[in-house]
Amino acid sequence: MDKRKTWRNEEQQLIERWHAAATRQQALQVQLVRHADAGENASEALLQEAVRARADMEVVRREVARMKVQFYSGKRY
């Protein structure tokens, strides 16, 4: 039972990270679209932040994929 509790905590933390990364990425996309609609160029800092947000989202995606593989191979639960 200890492992299951640990796994569930890990899963919950991963879900929270997923939601945070997705929200951050969406907010940055909205800012980029606003700049594009206004005919302005986005600042270099905003573009770099968007790239970092996408990279963070990819890291979380890989962790989700790793966890799914563990689950389906029987290493979890």
C-alpha positions as CSV (number, residue, x, y, z in Angstrom):
1,M,0.0,0.0,0.0
2,D,2.9,2.3,0.6
3,K,4.0,2.2,-3.0
4,R,0.4,2.9,-4.2
5,K,0.2,6.0,-2.0
6,T,3.6,7.2,-3.3
7,W,2.6,6.5,-6.9
8,R,-0.7,8.4,-6.5
9,N,1.2,11.4,-5.0
10,E,3.6,11.3,-7.9
11,E,0.6,11.2,-10.3
12,Q,-1.1,14.1,-8.6
13,Q,2.0,16.2,-8.7
14,L,2.4,15.4,-12.4
15,I,-1.2,16.4,-13.0
16,E,-0.6,19.7,-11.2
17,R,2.5,20.3,-13.2
18,W,0.7,19.5,-16.4
19,H,-2.1,22.0,-15.6
20,A,0.4,24.7,-14.6
21,A,2.5,24.2,-17.8
22,A,-0.6,24.2,-20.0
23,T,-2.0,27.3,-18.4
24,R,1.3,29.1,-18.8
25,Q,1.7,28.1,-22.4
26,Q,-1.9,29.2,-23.2
27,A,-1.4,32.6,-21.5
28,L,1.8,33.2,-23.5
29,Q,0.1,32.2,-26.7
30,V,-2.7,34.8,-26.0
31,Q,0.0,37.5,-25.5
32,L,1.7,36.5,-28.7
33,V,-1.6,36.6,-30.7
34,R,-2.4,40.0,-29.2
35,H,0.9,41.4,-30.4
36,A,0.4,39.9,-33.8
37,D,-3.2,41.3,-34.1
38,A,-1.9,44.7,-33.1
39,G,0.7,44.5,-35.8
40,E,3.6,44.7,-33.3
41,N,6.6,42.4,-33.0
42,A,6.7,40.5,-29.8
43,S,9.6,41.3,-27.5
44,E,12.5,39.0,-27.4
45,A,11.8,38.2,-23.8
46,L,8.3,37.1,-24.6
47,L,9.4,34.9,-27.4
48,Q,12.1,33.3,-25.2
49,E,9.5,32.7,-22.4
50,A,7.2,31.0,-25.0
51,V,10.0,28.7,-26.1
52,R,10.7,27.9,-22.4
53,A,7.0,27.2,-21.8
54,R,6.9,24.8,-24.8
55,A,10.0,23.0,-23.5
56,D,8.5,22.7,-20.0
57,M,5.4,21.2,-21.6
58,E,7.5,18.7,-23.5
59,V,9.3,17.6,-20.3
60,V,5.9,17.0,-18.6
61,R,4.7,15.1,-21.7
62,R,7.7,12.8,-21.6
63,E,7.1,12.1,-17.9
64,V,3.4,11.3,-18.6
65,A,4.5,8.9,-21.4
66,R,7.1,7.3,-19.1
67,M,4.4,6.8,-16.4
68,K,2.0,5.3,-18.9
69,V,4.7,2.8,-20.0
70,Q,5.3,1.8,-16.4
71,F,1.6,1.3,-15.8
72,Y,1.0,-0.8,-18.9
73,S,4.1,-2.9,-18.3
74,G,3.0,-3.7,-14.8
75,K,5.6,-1.8,-12.9
76,R,3.0,0.4,-11.3
77,Y,0.0,-1.0,-9.5
